[in-house]
Amino acid sequence: MTLTESRLRLVLEKLDAVRLELLRLRAMLLPEEDLSEEERRELEDARREIEEGKYIDLEDLIKELG
């Protein structure tokens, strides 16, 4: 299977969206005091990106890539 540059870019964007979703889920499940400074910064970045609408629903991703 060959990926075009635009398709590869789309996949990378979707992977980043999945990372944000995982961070959001982790934030819901784990107390913040258990996070390292780097994890806390990543979580804040993820929250800001979610507020800006930079995320994708995991089910939508599965449908699109499936």
Backbone bond lengths (Angstrom), bond angles and torsions (degrees), N, CA, C in turn:
res aa  C-N    CA-C-N  psi(-1)  N-CA   C-N-CA  omega(-1)  CA-C   N-CA-C  phi
1 M - - - 1.455 - - 1.519 109.03 -
2 T 1.307 117.05 129.29 1.451 122.96 -179.63 1.520 109.47 -106.46
3 L 1.341 114.97 134.79 1.466 120.40 178.33 1.515 109.89 -104.88
4 T 1.295 116.27 132.40 1.459 119.55 172.60 1.525 108.09 -77.51
5 E 1.304 115.29 164.52 1.464 119.56 -179.37 1.524 111.17 -60.71
6 S 1.323 117.28 -41.67 1.471 119.46 -179.19 1.525 110.82 -67.35
7 R 1.318 117.22 -38.28 1.474 120.89 178.54 1.528 110.14 -66.48
8 L 1.331 116.80 -41.26 1.462 120.77 178.00 1.523 110.43 -63.19
9 R 1.328 116.49 -41.61 1.472 120.43 177.93 1.528 110.39 -61.26
10 L 1.334 116.31 -41.01 1.462 120.77 178.33 1.526 110.96 -62.56
11 V 1.330 116.70 -43.62 1.463 121.00 178.79 1.528 110.36 -61.99
12 L 1.320 117.12 -43.28 1.469 120.50 179.28 1.528 111.35 -63.88
13 E 1.316 116.98 -39.22 1.467 120.13 177.13 1.525 110.48 -64.39
14 K 1.315 116.37 -39.96 1.465 120.32 179.77 1.526 110.25 -67.01
15 L 1.330 117.10 -39.38 1.464 119.65 177.80 1.524 111.16 -63.04
16 D 1.312 116.46 -38.36 1.456 120.08 177.07 1.521 110.41 -64.67
17 A 1.322 116.62 -38.74 1.460 120.94 177.54 1.527 110.90 -64.43
18 V 1.319 116.64 -38.17 1.465 120.67 177.44 1.532 109.68 -64.95
19 R 1.329 116.69 -40.57 1.470 120.61 177.65 1.525 110.34 -59.27
20 L 1.330 116.05 -43.46 1.465 119.72 178.55 1.523 111.51 -62.79
21 E 1.316 115.74 -40.66 1.466 119.47 179.40 1.529 110.80 -64.80
22 L 1.317 116.63 -40.58 1.465 119.97 177.83 1.525 111.38 -63.73
23 L 1.314 116.54 -40.36 1.469 119.49 176.36 1.521 111.26 -63.43
24 R 1.326 116.01 -40.42 1.463 119.54 179.09 1.524 110.65 -63.62
25 L 1.324 116.48 -43.97 1.463 120.14 178.70 1.522 111.41 -64.25
26 R 1.325 115.97 -40.03 1.464 119.61 178.07 1.524 110.55 -61.97
27 A 1.317 116.26 -40.55 1.460 120.53 179.42 1.520 111.28 -62.19
28 M 1.317 115.77 -34.97 1.463 119.19 179.33 1.527 111.50 -72.80
29 L 1.324 116.96 -31.24 1.459 121.26 -173.22 1.525 114.14 -92.78
30 L 1.324 116.97 -29.92 1.462 120.14 -175.91 1.523 110.86 -114.50
31 P 1.308 116.47 140.83 1.469 118.70 175.66 1.528 110.46 -66.82
32 E 1.330 116.25 144.64 1.461 120.67 -177.82 1.518 113.49 -62.19
33 E 1.300 117.71 -27.36 1.468 118.15 -177.95 1.526 112.09 -67.05
34 D 1.345 118.20 -14.43 1.459 121.64 177.12 1.519 112.39 -86.74
35 L 1.323 118.02 -1.49 1.458 121.79 -177.27 1.521 111.17 -90.07
36 S 1.329 115.66 145.51 1.457 120.27 172.62 1.525 108.36 -75.92
37 E 1.324 117.41 170.52 1.462 120.83 178.83 1.524 110.74 -60.64
38 E 1.326 117.06 -42.98 1.462 120.68 179.78 1.529 110.80 -63.25
39 E 1.339 116.84 -43.38 1.456 120.82 178.61 1.531 110.89 -64.39
40 R 1.306 116.41 -37.23 1.467 120.69 178.63 1.532 110.70 -64.16
41 R 1.352 116.15 -41.83 1.471 120.26 177.44 1.529 110.38 -64.53
42 E 1.336 116.70 -43.65 1.466 120.45 178.62 1.524 110.77 -61.29
43 L 1.321 116.01 -39.88 1.456 120.41 179.17 1.524 111.10 -64.52
44 E 1.314 116.88 -43.53 1.464 120.25 178.25 1.530 110.77 -64.04
45 D 1.341 116.28 -41.60 1.467 119.78 176.48 1.521 110.29 -61.40
46 A 1.322 116.74 -43.19 1.463 120.97 179.93 1.519 110.85 -63.48
47 R 1.322 116.97 -42.49 1.467 120.02 178.32 1.522 111.27 -61.60
48 R 1.330 116.24 -41.40 1.460 120.16 179.66 1.530 110.09 -65.30
49 E 1.330 116.98 -42.50 1.461 120.07 179.68 1.527 111.40 -66.34
50 I 1.320 117.17 -35.80 1.465 120.54 177.52 1.519 109.48 -65.44
51 E 1.328 116.90 -42.77 1.457 120.64 178.09 1.532 111.51 -61.99
52 E 1.331 116.77 -31.39 1.460 121.64 179.10 1.527 111.73 -82.14
53 G 1.325 116.52 -1.98 1.459 119.99 178.75 1.512 114.25 85.53
54 K 1.308 118.05 16.23 1.464 121.96 -178.57 1.522 110.50 -93.59
55 Y 1.315 115.75 67.80 1.455 120.27 176.29 1.512 108.43 -152.11
56 I 1.312 115.42 167.62 1.460 120.44 178.09 1.518 107.86 -135.58
57 D 1.304 115.86 143.71 1.449 120.90 176.39 1.526 108.42 -70.22
58 L 1.314 117.64 133.14 1.459 121.89 -176.74 1.524 111.69 -59.62
59 E 1.322 118.27 -38.75 1.454 120.34 178.35 1.525 111.79 -64.60
60 D 1.333 116.98 -37.84 1.466 120.79 176.40 1.525 110.72 -63.58
61 L 1.325 116.04 -40.42 1.461 120.67 178.76 1.522 111.12 -62.41
62 I 1.312 116.19 -45.22 1.465 120.69 -179.72 1.529 110.16 -61.79
63 K 1.328 116.88 -43.10 1.460 120.63 178.97 1.527 110.88 -63.11
64 E 1.328 116.41 -42.68 1.464 120.71 -176.68 1.519 111.97 -68.42
65 L 1.313 117.74 -40.70 1.460 120.90 -177.60 1.531 112.58 -85.69
66 G 1.328 116.81 -18.86 1.458 121.71 -176.93 1.454 113.23 -77.66
